[in-house]
Amino acid sequence: MQVYMGTEINELDVYYTWDNSFPDNHYPKYTSQLMILKDAFELRVITYRDGKPIGMLLPIPVTELKKGRERNKSKLINYENRVISNINGK
């Protein structure tokens, strides 16, 4: 299963982790679709602009990503009242 992400605001960098740690600008930067790791429980995402955090940490359980795959009707996932643009499991 692949995960695609995007931001609604231009010029933001997205950093992520699968290992339950706090992603910062020293973690992998999202540049193309991600494959969900076999033992992953949660995708954690945060956005940065000009080297500074600009958004809140967003933990997304893998179960929610898989639900997005099952729906596959929209490129939006609403998780805990936060809409994440262009996260879609395929």
PyMOL commands that set and color helices and strands:
alter all, ss='L'
color gray80, all
select helices_A, chain A and resi 62-71
alter helices_A, ss='H'
color red, helices_A
select strands_A, chain A and resi 2-4+13-17+34-35+42-49+52-53+58-61+76-79+82-85+88-89
alter strands_A, ss='S'
color yellow, strands_A
deselect
rebuild
show_as cartoon
